Amino acid sequence: MCPECNGTRLRAEARAVRVAGRSITEICTLTVKEARKFFSGLQLTESQTKIADKILEETSLAFAIFG
C-alpha cells in the first residue's frame, strides 16, 4: 500500500476536499443506504450547485466514453 495515499489512489489535493465535513475518501466508503441519506441531506449554495453540476457532467461524460 502506498504510504502517501494509504491506498486511496488520490492525490493530496483530492484527499483534502471535504463535502459537508467528510473527505472524499470517507464518502467513498459509505454504503448505498448511507450515501443516499448523506447526499439527500446536502444543502448547497448556488455556487456549490454549479460546481457539483459541472463535476457530475464531467464524470458522466467520462463514464460514457470509457465505460
CHARMM internal coordinates of N, CA and C (Angstrom, degrees):
IC EDIT
DIST 1 N 1 CA 1.4528
DIST 1 CA 1 C 1.5279
ANGL 1 N 1 CA 1 C 108.96
DIST 1 C 2 N 1.2929
ANGL 1 CA 1 C 2 N 114.45
DIHE 1 N 1 CA 1 C 2 N 140.11
DIST 2 N 2 CA 1.4560
ANGL 1 C 2 N 2 CA 120.68
DIHE 1 CA 1 C 2 N 2 CA -179.96
DIST 2 CA 2 C 1.5327
ANGL 2 N 2 CA 2 C 109.43
DIHE 1 C 2 N 2 CA 2 C -67.39
DIST 2 C 3 N 1.3322
ANGL 2 CA 2 C 3 N 117.79
DIHE 2 N 2 CA 2 C 3 N 124.58
DIST 3 N 3 CA 1.4612
ANGL 2 C 3 N 3 CA 120.08
DIHE 2 CA 2 C 3 N 3 CA -178.99
DIST 3 CA 3 C 1.5324
ANGL 3 N 3 CA 3 C 113.21
DIHE 2 C 3 N 3 CA 3 C -70.42
DIST 3 C 4 N 1.3265
ANGL 3 CA 3 C 4 N 116.62
DIHE 3 N 3 CA 3 C 4 N -21.28
DIST 4 N 4 CA 1.4579
ANGL 3 C 4 N 4 CA 119.21
DIHE 3 CA 3 C 4 N 4 CA -178.83
DIST 4 CA 4 C 1.5278
ANGL 4 N 4 CA 4 C 112.36
DIHE 3 C 4 N 4 CA 4 C -78.77
DIST 4 C 5 N 1.3423
ANGL 4 CA 4 C 5 N 116.25
DIHE 4 N 4 CA 4 C 5 N -44.21
DIST 5 N 5 CA 1.4685
ANGL 4 C 5 N 5 CA 119.18
DIHE 4 CA 4 C 5 N 5 CA -175.74
DIST 5 CA 5 C 1.5287
ANGL 5 N 5 CA 5 C 112.91
DIHE 4 C 5 N 5 CA 5 C -105.93
DIST 5 C 6 N 1.3187
ANGL 5 CA 5 C 6 N 117.04
DIHE 5 N 5 CA 5 C 6 N -3.28
DIST 6 N 6 CA 1.4715
ANGL 5 C 6 N 6 CA 122.19
DIHE 5 CA 5 C 6 N 6 CA -178.36
DIST 6 CA 6 C 1.5297
ANGL 6 N 6 CA 6 C 112.71
DIHE 5 C 6 N 6 CA 6 C 55.19
DIST 6 C 7 N 1.3354
ANGL 6 CA 6 C 7 N 115.41
DIHE 6 N 6 CA 6 C 7 N 35.62
DIST 7 N 7 CA 1.4463
ANGL 6 C 7 N 7 CA 120.10
DIHE 6 CA 6 C 7 N 7 CA 175.58
DIST 7 CA 7 C 1.5134
ANGL 7 N 7 CA 7 C 115.96
DIHE 6 C 7 N 7 CA 7 C 83.63
DIST 7 C 8 N 1.3253
ANGL 7 CA 7 C 8 N 118.43
DIHE 7 N 7 CA 7 C 8 N 4.80
DIST 8 N 8 CA 1.4652
ANGL 7 C 8 N 8 CA 120.29
DIHE 7 CA 7 C 8 N 8 CA -178.81
DIST 8 CA 8 C 1.5225
ANGL 8 N 8 CA 8 C 112.43
DIHE 7 C 8 N 8 CA 8 C -77.74
DIST 8 C 9 N 1.3246
ANGL 8 CA 8 C 9 N 116.34
DIHE 8 N 8 CA 8 C 9 N -21.51
DIST 9 N 9 CA 1.4661
ANGL 8 C 9 N 9 CA 122.83
DIHE 8 CA 8 C 9 N 9 CA -177.00
DIST 9 CA 9 C 1.5316
ANGL 9 N 9 CA 9 C 112.25
DIHE 8 C 9 N 9 CA 9 C 63.94
DIST 9 C 10 N 1.3171
ANGL 9 CA 9 C 10 N 115.75
DIHE 9 N 9 CA 9 C 10 N 26.38
DIST 10 N 10 CA 1.4587
ANGL 9 C 10 N 10 CA 121.36
DIHE 9 CA 9 C 10 N 10 CA 179.48
DIST 10 CA 10 C 1.5250
ANGL 10 N 10 CA 10 C 109.33
DIHE 9 C 10 N 10 CA 10 C -117.33
DIST 10 C 11 N 1.3254
ANGL 10 CA 10 C 11 N 115.37
DIHE 10 N 10 CA 10 C 11 N 143.58
DIST 11 N 11 CA 1.4622
ANGL 10 C 11 N 11 CA 120.02
DIHE 10 CA 10 C 11 N 11 CA 175.06
DIST 11 CA 11 C 1.5233
ANGL 11 N 11 CA 11 C 109.34
DIHE 10 C 11 N 11 CA 11 C -69.45
DIST 11 C 12 N 1.3102
ANGL 11 CA 11 C 12 N 115.67
DIHE 11 N 11 CA 11 C 12 N 162.45
DIST 12 N 12 CA 1.4702
ANGL 11 C 12 N 12 CA 121.48
DIHE 11 CA 11 C 12 N 12 CA -179.01
DIST 12 CA 12 C 1.5263
ANGL 12 N 12 CA 12 C 111.25
DIHE 11 C 12 N 12 CA 12 C -56.48
DIST 12 C 13 N 1.3355
ANGL 12 CA 12 C 13 N 116.96
DIHE 12 N 12 CA 12 C 13 N -38.22
DIST 13 N 13 CA 1.4687
ANGL 12 C 13 N 13 CA 120.55
DIHE 12 CA 12 C 13 N 13 CA -179.70
DIST 13 CA 13 C 1.5343
ANGL 13 N 13 CA 13 C 110.84
DIHE 12 C 13 N 13 CA 13 C -62.39
DIST 13 C 14 N 1.3098
ANGL 13 CA 13 C 14 N 117.20
DIHE 13 N 13 CA 13 C 14 N -41.13
DIST 14 N 14 CA 1.4691
ANGL 13 C 14 N 14 CA 121.11
DIHE 13 CA 13 C 14 N 14 CA 179.43
DIST 14 CA 14 C 1.5280
ANGL 14 N 14 CA 14 C 110.55
DIHE 13 C 14 N 14 CA 14 C -70.08
DIST 14 C 15 N 1.3126
ANGL 14 CA 14 C 15 N 116.70
DIHE 14 N 14 CA 14 C 15 N -39.46
DIST 15 N 15 CA 1.4767
ANGL 14 C 15 N 15 CA 119.98
DIHE 14 CA 14 C 15 N 15 CA 179.66
DIST 15 CA 15 C 1.5186
ANGL 15 N 15 CA 15 C 111.74
DIHE 14 C 15 N 15 CA 15 C -67.82
DIST 15 C 16 N 1.3349
ANGL 15 CA 15 C 16 N 117.01
DIHE 15 N 15 CA 15 C 16 N -21.90
DIST 16 N 16 CA 1.4671
ANGL 15 C 16 N 16 CA 121.03
DIHE 15 CA 15 C 16 N 16 CA -179.21
DIST 16 CA 16 C 1.5264
ANGL 16 N 16 CA 16 C 112.81
DIHE 15 C 16 N 16 CA 16 C -81.30
DIST 16 C 17 N 1.3243
ANGL 16 CA 16 C 17 N 117.51
DIHE 16 N 16 CA 16 C 17 N -16.13
DIST 17 N 17 CA 1.4697
ANGL 16 C 17 N 17 CA 120.89
DIHE 16 CA 16 C 17 N 17 CA -179.31
DIST 17 CA 17 C 1.5169
ANGL 17 N 17 CA 17 C 109.71
DIHE 16 C 17 N 17 CA 17 C -68.35
DIST 17 C 18 N 1.3377
ANGL 17 CA 17 C 18 N 114.82
DIHE 17 N 17 CA 17 C 18 N 135.00
DIST 18 N 18 CA 1.4620
ANGL 17 C 18 N 18 CA 119.92
DIHE 17 CA 17 C 18 N 18 CA 179.40
DIST 18 CA 18 C 1.5220
ANGL 18 N 18 CA 18 C 108.93
DIHE 17 C 18 N 18 CA 18 C -126.58
DIST 18 C 19 N 1.3121
ANGL 18 CA 18 C 19 N 114.61
DIHE 18 N 18 CA 18 C 19 N 141.78
DIST 19 N 19 CA 1.4623
ANGL 18 C 19 N 19 CA 122.10
DIHE 18 CA 18 C 19 N 19 CA 176.81
DIST 19 CA 19 C 1.5211
ANGL 19 N 19 CA 19 C 106.21
DIHE 18 C 19 N 19 CA 19 C -125.38
DIST 19 C 20 N 1.3132
ANGL 19 CA 19 C 20 N 115.81
DIHE 19 N 19 CA 19 C 20 N 117.32
DIST 20 N 20 CA 1.4661
ANGL 19 C 20 N 20 CA 121.81
DIHE 19 CA 19 C 20 N 20 CA -178.42
DIST 20 CA 20 C 1.5318
ANGL 20 N 20 CA 20 C 111.17
DIHE 19 C 20 N 20 CA 20 C 49.96
DIST 20 C 21 N 1.3406
ANGL 20 CA 20 C 21 N 115.39
DIHE 20 N 20 CA 20 C 21 N 41.97
DIST 21 N 21 CA 1.4526
ANGL 20 C 21 N 21 CA 120.91
DIHE 20 CA 20 C 21 N 21 CA 175.45
DIST 21 CA 21 C 1.5194
ANGL 21 N 21 CA 21 C 115.59
DIHE 20 C 21 N 21 CA 21 C 83.96
DIST 21 C 22 N 1.3313
ANGL 21 CA 21 C 22 N 117.97
DIHE 21 N 21 CA 21 C 22 N -2.36
DIST 22 N 22 CA 1.4657
ANGL 21 C 22 N 22 CA 120.98
DIHE 21 CA 21 C 22 N 22 CA -179.81
DIST 22 CA 22 C 1.5258
ANGL 22 N 22 CA 22 C 109.69
DIHE 21 C 22 N 22 CA 22 C -111.60
DIST 22 C 23 N 1.3273
ANGL 22 CA 22 C 23 N 115.00
DIHE 22 N 22 CA 22 C 23 N 143.40
DIST 23 N 23 CA 1.4630
ANGL 22 C 23 N 23 CA 119.11
DIHE 22 CA 22 C 23 N 23 CA 177.37
DIST 23 CA 23 C 1.5188
ANGL 23 N 23 CA 23 C 109.99
DIHE 22 C 23 N 23 CA 23 C -78.24
DIST 23 C 24 N 1.3119
ANGL 23 CA 23 C 24 N 115.30
DIHE 23 N 23 CA 23 C 24 N 161.50
DIST 24 N 24 CA 1.4624
ANGL 23 C 24 N 24 CA 121.27
DIHE 23 CA 23 C 24 N 24 CA 177.27
DIST 24 CA 24 C 1.5305
ANGL 24 N 24 CA 24 C 109.13
DIHE 23 C 24 N 24 CA 24 C -57.42
DIST 24 C 25 N 1.3254
ANGL 24 CA 24 C 25 N 116.50
DIHE 24 N 24 CA 24 C 25 N -40.51
DIST 25 N 25 CA 1.4629
ANGL 24 C 25 N 25 CA 121.05
DIHE 24 CA 24 C 25 N 25 CA 179.23
DIST 25 CA 25 C 1.5239
ANGL 25 N 25 CA 25 C 110.67
DIHE 24 C 25 N 25 CA 25 C -60.21
DIST 25 C 26 N 1.3152
ANGL 25 CA 25 C 26 N 117.86
DIHE 25 N 25 CA 25 C 26 N -44.98
DIST 26 N 26 CA 1.4672
ANGL 25 C 26 N 26 CA 121.66
DIHE 25 CA 25 C 26 N 26 CA 178.42
DIST 26 CA 26 C 1.5258
ANGL 26 N 26 CA 26 C 110.99
DIHE 25 C 26 N 26 CA 26 C -62.63
DIST 26 C 27 N 1.3166
ANGL 26 CA 26 C 27 N 116.61
DIHE 26 N 26 CA 26 C 27 N -43.30
DIST 27 N 27 CA 1.4649
ANGL 26 C 27 N 27 CA 121.13
DIHE 26 CA 26 C 27 N 27 CA -178.16
DIST 27 CA 27 C 1.5308
ANGL 27 N 27 CA 27 C 110.42
DIHE 26 C 27 N 27 CA 27 C -62.66
DIST 27 C 28 N 1.3181
ANGL 27 CA 27 C 28 N 116.53
DIHE 27 N 27 CA 27 C 28 N -38.73
DIST 28 N 28 CA 1.4703
ANGL 27 C 28 N 28 CA 120.11
DIHE 27 CA 27 C 28 N 28 CA -179.14
DIST 28 CA 28 C 1.5258
ANGL 28 N 28 CA 28 C 112.84
DIHE 27 C 28 N 28 CA 28 C -67.34
DIST 28 C 29 N 1.3151
ANGL 28 CA 28 C 29 N 118.28
DIHE 28 N 28 CA 28 C 29 N -18.23
DIST 29 N 29 CA 1.4624
ANGL 28 C 29 N 29 CA 120.39
DIHE 28 CA 28 C 29 N 29 CA 179.66
DIST 29 CA 29 C 1.5329
ANGL 29 N 29 CA 29 C 112.66
DIHE 28 C 29 N 29 CA 29 C -91.64
DIST 29 C 30 N 1.3325
ANGL 29 CA 29 C 30 N 117.21
DIHE 29 N 29 CA 29 C 30 N -3.38
DIST 30 N 30 CA 1.4621
ANGL 29 C 30 N 30 CA 120.21
DIHE 29 CA 29 C 30 N 30 CA -179.92
DIST 30 CA 30 C 1.5269
ANGL 30 N 30 CA 30 C 110.85
DIHE 29 C 30 N 30 CA 30 C -68.07
DIST 30 C 31 N 1.3264
ANGL 30 CA 30 C 31 N 115.86
DIHE 30 N 30 CA 30 C 31 N 146.49
DIST 31 N 31 CA 1.4553
ANGL 30 C 31 N 31 CA 119.61
DIHE 30 CA 30 C 31 N 31 CA 171.45
DIST 31 CA 31 C 1.5298
ANGL 31 N 31 CA 31 C 107.52
DIHE 30 C 31 N 31 CA 31 C -72.39
DIST 31 C 32 N 1.3130
ANGL 31 CA 31 C 32 N 117.19
DIHE 31 N 31 CA 31 C 32 N 168.47
DIST 32 N 32 CA 1.4648
ANGL 31 C 32 N 32 CA 120.37
DIHE 31 CA 31 C 32 N 32 CA 178.47
DIST 32 CA 32 C 1.5230
ANGL 32 N 32 CA 32 C 110.04
DIHE 31 C 32 N 32 CA 32 C -59.92
DIST 32 C 33 N 1.2962
ANGL 32 CA 32 C 33 N 117.09
DIHE 32 N 32 CA 32 C 33 N -42.33
DIST 33 N 33 CA 1.4712
ANGL 32 C 33 N 33 CA 121.56
DIHE 32 CA 32 C 33 N 33 CA -179.82
DIST 33 CA 33 C 1.5343
ANGL 33 N 33 CA 33 C 110.54
DIHE 32 C 33 N 33 CA 33 C -62.83
DIST 33 C 34 N 1.3356
ANGL 33 CA 33 C 34 N 115.99
DIHE 33 N 33 CA 33 C 34 N -44.90
DIST 34 N 34 CA 1.4622
ANGL 33 C 34 N 34 CA 120.42
DIHE 33 CA 33 C 34 N 34 CA 179.29
DIST 34 CA 34 C 1.5329
ANGL 34 N 34 CA 34 C 111.06
DIHE 33 C 34 N 34 CA 34 C -66.09
DIST 34 C 35 N 1.3225
ANGL 34 CA 34 C 35 N 116.63
DIHE 34 N 34 CA 34 C 35 N -40.92
DIST 35 N 35 CA 1.4684
ANGL 34 C 35 N 35 CA 121.06
DIHE 34 CA 34 C 35 N 35 CA -179.94
DIST 35 CA 35 C 1.5251
ANGL 35 N 35 CA 35 C 110.52
DIHE 34 C 35 N 35 CA 35 C -64.95
DIST 35 C 36 N 1.3162
ANGL 35 CA 35 C 36 N 116.62
DIHE 35 N 35 CA 35 C 36 N -41.92
DIST 36 N 36 CA 1.4733
ANGL 35 C 36 N 36 CA 119.94
DIHE 35 CA 35 C 36 N 36 CA 179.00
DIST 36 CA 36 C 1.5321
ANGL 36 N 36 CA 36 C 109.53
DIHE 35 C 36 N 36 CA 36 C -59.48
DIST 36 C 37 N 1.3195
ANGL 36 CA 36 C 37 N 116.54
DIHE 36 N 36 CA 36 C 37 N -45.65
DIST 37 N 37 CA 1.4701
ANGL 36 C 37 N 37 CA 120.72
DIHE 36 CA 36 C 37 N 37 CA 179.83
DIST 37 CA 37 C 1.5334
ANGL 37 N 37 CA 37 C 110.08
DIHE 36 C 37 N 37 CA 37 C -63.83
DIST 37 C 38 N 1.3249
ANGL 37 CA 37 C 38 N 116.36
DIHE 37 N 37 CA 37 C 38 N -44.72
DIST 38 N 38 CA 1.4610
ANGL 37 C 38 N 38 CA 121.25
DIHE 37 CA 37 C 38 N 38 CA -178.70
DIST 38 CA 38 C 1.5259
ANGL 38 N 38 CA 38 C 110.93
DIHE 37 C 38 N 38 CA 38 C -60.91
DIST 38 C 39 N 1.3350
ANGL 38 CA 38 C 39 N 117.30
DIHE 38 N 38 CA 38 C 39 N -52.14
DIST 39 N 39 CA 1.4616
ANGL 38 C 39 N 39 CA 120.76
DIHE 38 CA 38 C 39 N 39 CA -175.48
DIST 39 CA 39 C 1.5299
ANGL 39 N 39 CA 39 C 112.80
DIHE 38 C 39 N 39 CA 39 C -72.04
DIST 39 C 40 N 1.3154
ANGL 39 CA 39 C 40 N 117.52
DIHE 39 N 39 CA 39 C 40 N -32.04
DIST 40 N 40 CA 1.4698
ANGL 39 C 40 N 40 CA 118.51
DIHE 39 CA 39 C 40 N 40 CA 179.45
DIST 40 CA 40 C 1.5275
ANGL 40 N 40 CA 40 C 111.23
DIHE 39 C 40 N 40 CA 40 C -70.50
DIST 40 C 41 N 1.3251
ANGL 40 CA 40 C 41 N 116.83
DIHE 40 N 40 CA 40 C 41 N -22.30
DIST 41 N 41 CA 1.4552
ANGL 40 C 41 N 41 CA 120.79
DIHE 40 CA 40 C 41 N 41 CA 179.32
DIST 41 CA 41 C 1.5208
ANGL 41 N 41 CA 41 C 114.31
DIHE 40 C 41 N 41 CA 41 C -90.84
DIST 41 C 42 N 1.3235
ANGL 41 CA 41 C 42 N 116.72
DIHE 41 N 41 CA 41 C 42 N -4.60
DIST 42 N 42 CA 1.4630
ANGL 41 C 42 N 42 CA 119.94
DIHE 41 CA 41 C 42 N 42 CA -178.66
DIST 42 CA 42 C 1.5228
ANGL 42 N 42 CA 42 C 111.36
DIHE 41 C 42 N 42 CA 42 C -68.77
DIST 42 C 43 N 1.2978
ANGL 42 CA 42 C 43 N 115.35
DIHE 42 N 42 CA 42 C 43 N 137.47
DIST 43 N 43 CA 1.4566
ANGL 42 C 43 N 43 CA 121.20
DIHE 42 CA 42 C 43 N 43 CA 173.93
DIST 43 CA 43 C 1.5224
ANGL 43 N 43 CA 43 C 106.68
DIHE 42 C 43 N 43 CA 43 C -123.67
DIST 43 C 44 N 1.3133
ANGL 43 CA 43 C 44 N 115.23
DIHE 43 N 43 CA 43 C 44 N 113.32
DIST 44 N 44 CA 1.4579
ANGL 43 C 44 N 44 CA 120.91
DIHE 43 CA 43 C 44 N 44 CA -176.24
DIST 44 CA 44 C 1.5199
ANGL 44 N 44 CA 44 C 110.99
DIHE 43 C 44 N 44 CA 44 C -107.54
DIST 44 C 45 N 1.3226
ANGL 44 CA 44 C 45 N 114.59
DIHE 44 N 44 CA 44 C 45 N 148.01
DIST 45 N 45 CA 1.4619
ANGL 44 C 45 N 45 CA 119.49
DIHE 44 CA 44 C 45 N 45 CA 173.00
DIST 45 CA 45 C 1.5241
ANGL 45 N 45 CA 45 C 107.80
DIHE 44 C 45 N 45 CA 45 C -73.02
DIST 45 C 46 N 1.3086
ANGL 45 CA 45 C 46 N 116.65
DIHE 45 N 45 CA 45 C 46 N 172.27
DIST 46 N 46 CA 1.4638
ANGL 45 C 46 N 46 CA 121.03
DIHE 45 CA 45 C 46 N 46 CA 179.61
DIST 46 CA 46 C 1.5322
ANGL 46 N 46 CA 46 C 110.82
DIHE 45 C 46 N 46 CA 46 C -60.55
DIST 46 C 47 N 1.3253
ANGL 46 CA 46 C 47 N 116.81
DIHE 46 N 46 CA 46 C 47 N -43.63
DIST 47 N 47 CA 1.4728
ANGL 46 C 47 N 47 CA 119.26
DIHE 46 CA 46 C 47 N 47 CA -179.53
DIST 47 CA 47 C 1.5259
ANGL 47 N 47 CA 47 C 111.38
DIHE 46 C 47 N 47 CA 47 C -68.73
DIST 47 C 48 N 1.3272
ANGL 47 CA 47 C 48 N 117.64
DIHE 47 N 47 CA 47 C 48 N -37.30
DIST 48 N 48 CA 1.4625
ANGL 47 C 48 N 48 CA 120.60
DIHE 47 CA 47 C 48 N 48 CA 176.52
DIST 48 CA 48 C 1.5314
ANGL 48 N 48 CA 48 C 110.93
DIHE 47 C 48 N 48 CA 48 C -64.73
DIST 48 C 49 N 1.3192
ANGL 48 CA 48 C 49 N 116.79
DIHE 48 N 48 CA 48 C 49 N -37.23
DIST 49 N 49 CA 1.4642
ANGL 48 C 49 N 49 CA 121.14
DIHE 48 CA 48 C 49 N 49 CA 178.39
DIST 49 CA 49 C 1.5231
ANGL 49 N 49 CA 49 C 110.50
DIHE 48 C 49 N 49 CA 49 C -64.44
DIST 49 C 50 N 1.3308
ANGL 49 CA 49 C 50 N 117.01
DIHE 49 N 49 CA 49 C 50 N -40.63
DIST 50 N 50 CA 1.4676
ANGL 49 C 50 N 50 CA 120.68
DIHE 49 CA 49 C 50 N 50 CA 178.10
DIST 50 CA 50 C 1.5225
ANGL 50 N 50 CA 50 C 110.92
DIHE 49 C 50 N 50 CA 50 C -62.99
DIST 50 C 51 N 1.3246
ANGL 50 CA 50 C 51 N 116.67
DIHE 50 N 50 CA 50 C 51 N -42.31
DIST 51 N 51 CA 1.4649
ANGL 50 C 51 N 51 CA 121.01
DIHE 50 CA 50 C 51 N 51 CA 178.47
DIST 51 CA 51 C 1.5315
ANGL 51 N 51 CA 51 C 109.92
DIHE 50 C 51 N 51 CA 51 C -64.09
DIST 51 C 52 N 1.3233
ANGL 51 CA 51 C 52 N 116.92
DIHE 51 N 51 CA 51 C 52 N -46.17
DIST 52 N 52 CA 1.4686
ANGL 51 C 52 N 52 CA 121.51
DIHE 51 CA 51 C 52 N 52 CA -179.72
DIST 52 CA 52 C 1.5221
ANGL 52 N 52 CA 52 C 110.84
DIHE 51 C 52 N 52 CA 52 C -61.67
DIST 52 C 53 N 1.3191
ANGL 52 CA 52 C 53 N 117.09
DIHE 52 N 52 CA 52 C 53 N -41.73
DIST 53 N 53 CA 1.4683
ANGL 52 C 53 N 53 CA 120.96
DIHE 52 CA 52 C 53 N 53 CA 178.55
DIST 53 CA 53 C 1.5288
ANGL 53 N 53 CA 53 C 110.69
DIHE 52 C 53 N 53 CA 53 C -61.01
DIST 53 C 54 N 1.3180
ANGL 53 CA 53 C 54 N 116.88
DIHE 53 N 53 CA 53 C 54 N -41.63
DIST 54 N 54 CA 1.4639
ANGL 53 C 54 N 54 CA 121.23
DIHE 53 CA 53 C 54 N 54 CA -179.97
DIST 54 CA 54 C 1.5341
ANGL 54 N 54 CA 54 C 110.32
DIHE 53 C 54 N 54 CA 54 C -65.18
DIST 54 C 55 N 1.3205
ANGL 54 CA 54 C 55 N 117.03
DIHE 54 N 54 CA 54 C 55 N -42.66
DIST 55 N 55 CA 1.4677
ANGL 54 C 55 N 55 CA 120.98
DIHE 54 CA 54 C 55 N 55 CA 178.83
DIST 55 CA 55 C 1.5166
ANGL 55 N 55 CA 55 C 110.03
DIHE 54 C 55 N 55 CA 55 C -62.99
DIST 55 C 56 N 1.3282
ANGL 55 CA 55 C 56 N 117.36
DIHE 55 N 55 CA 55 C 56 N -45.20
DIST 56 N 56 CA 1.4597
ANGL 55 C 56 N 56 CA 120.74
DIHE 55 CA 55 C 56 N 56 CA 179.60
DIST 56 CA 56 C 1.5219
ANGL 56 N 56 CA 56 C 111.08
DIHE 55 C 56 N 56 CA 56 C -63.29
DIST 56 C 57 N 1.3173
ANGL 56 CA 56 C 57 N 116.67
DIHE 56 N 56 CA 56 C 57 N -39.38
DIST 57 N 57 CA 1.4639
ANGL 56 C 57 N 57 CA 121.30
DIHE 56 CA 56 C 57 N 57 CA 178.42
DIST 57 CA 57 C 1.5285
ANGL 57 N 57 CA 57 C 110.59
DIHE 56 C 57 N 57 CA 57 C -62.10
DIST 57 C 58 N 1.3272
ANGL 57 CA 57 C 58 N 116.72
DIHE 57 N 57 CA 57 C 58 N -47.31
DIST 58 N 58 CA 1.4596
ANGL 57 C 58 N 58 CA 121.33
DIHE 57 CA 57 C 58 N 58 CA -179.46
DIST 58 CA 58 C 1.5240
ANGL 58 N 58 CA 58 C 111.17
DIHE 57 C 58 N 58 CA 58 C -66.59
DIST 58 C 59 N 1.3286
ANGL 58 CA 58 C 59 N 117.01
DIHE 58 N 58 CA 58 C 59 N -40.02
DIST 59 N 59 CA 1.4610
ANGL 58 C 59 N 59 CA 121.35
DIHE 58 CA 58 C 59 N 59 CA 179.46
DIST 59 CA 59 C 1.5220
ANGL 59 N 59 CA 59 C 110.35
DIHE 58 C 59 N 59 CA 59 C -65.73
DIST 59 C 60 N 1.3118
ANGL 59 CA 59 C 60 N 116.65
DIHE 59 N 59 CA 59 C 60 N -44.18
DIST 60 N 60 CA 1.4724
ANGL 59 C 60 N 60 CA 121.09
DIHE 59 CA 59 C 60 N 60 CA 179.36
DIST 60 CA 60 C 1.5267
ANGL 60 N 60 CA 60 C 110.38
DIHE 59 C 60 N 60 CA 60 C -62.10
DIST 60 C 61 N 1.3182
ANGL 60 CA 60 C 61 N 116.38
DIHE 60 N 60 CA 60 C 61 N -40.43
DIST 61 N 61 CA 1.4565
ANGL 60 C 61 N 61 CA 120.95
DIHE 60 CA 60 C 61 N 61 CA 179.10
DIST 61 CA 61 C 1.5251
ANGL 61 N 61 CA 61 C 110.04
DIHE 60 C 61 N 61 CA 61 C -64.38
DIST 61 C 62 N 1.3120
ANGL 61 CA 61 C 62 N 117.06
DIHE 61 N 61 CA 61 C 62 N -42.75
DIST 62 N 62 CA 1.4686
ANGL 61 C 62 N 62 CA 120.94
DIHE 61 CA 61 C 62 N 62 CA 179.41
DIST 62 CA 62 C 1.5266
ANGL 62 N 62 CA 62 C 110.52
DIHE 61 C 62 N 62 CA 62 C -62.58
DIST 62 C 63 N 1.3370
ANGL 62 CA 62 C 63 N 117.61
DIHE 62 N 62 CA 62 C 63 N -42.56
DIST 63 N 63 CA 1.4541
ANGL 62 C 63 N 63 CA 120.61
DIHE 62 CA 62 C 63 N 63 CA 178.12
DIST 63 CA 63 C 1.5183
ANGL 63 N 63 CA 63 C 111.20
DIHE 62 C 63 N 63 CA 63 C -64.54
DIST 63 C 64 N 1.3243
ANGL 63 CA 63 C 64 N 116.67
DIHE 63 N 63 CA 63 C 64 N -38.10
DIST 64 N 64 CA 1.4631
ANGL 63 C 64 N 64 CA 120.24
DIHE 63 CA 63 C 64 N 64 CA 179.95
DIST 64 CA 64 C 1.5357
ANGL 64 N 64 CA 64 C 110.94
DIHE 63 C 64 N 64 CA 64 C -66.26
DIST 64 C 65 N 1.3224
ANGL 64 CA 64 C 65 N 116.33
DIHE 64 N 64 CA 64 C 65 N -37.79
DIST 65 N 65 CA 1.4587
ANGL 64 C 65 N 65 CA 120.97
DIHE 64 CA 64 C 65 N 65 CA -178.17
DIST 65 CA 65 C 1.5280
ANGL 65 N 65 CA 65 C 111.84
DIHE 64 C 65 N 65 CA 65 C -77.49
DIST 65 C 66 N 1.3368
ANGL 65 CA 65 C 66 N 115.67
DIHE 65 N 65 CA 65 C 66 N -47.62
DIST 66 N 66 CA 1.4640
ANGL 65 C 66 N 66 CA 120.41
DIHE 65 CA 65 C 66 N 66 CA -171.71
DIST 66 CA 66 C 1.5274
ANGL 66 N 66 CA 66 C 114.49
DIHE 65 C 66 N 66 CA 66 C -101.15
DIST 66 C 67 N 1.3217
ANGL 66 CA 66 C 67 N 116.38
DIHE 66 N 66 CA 66 C 67 N -7.51
DIST 67 N 67 CA 1.4719
ANGL 66 C 67 N 67 CA 119.84
DIHE 66 CA 66 C 67 N 67 CA 177.37
DIST 67 CA 67 C 1.4127
ANGL 67 N 67 CA 67 C 112.46
DIHE 66 C 67 N 67 CA 67 C 77.10
END
COOR INIT
IC SEED 1 N 1 CA 1 C
IC BUILD
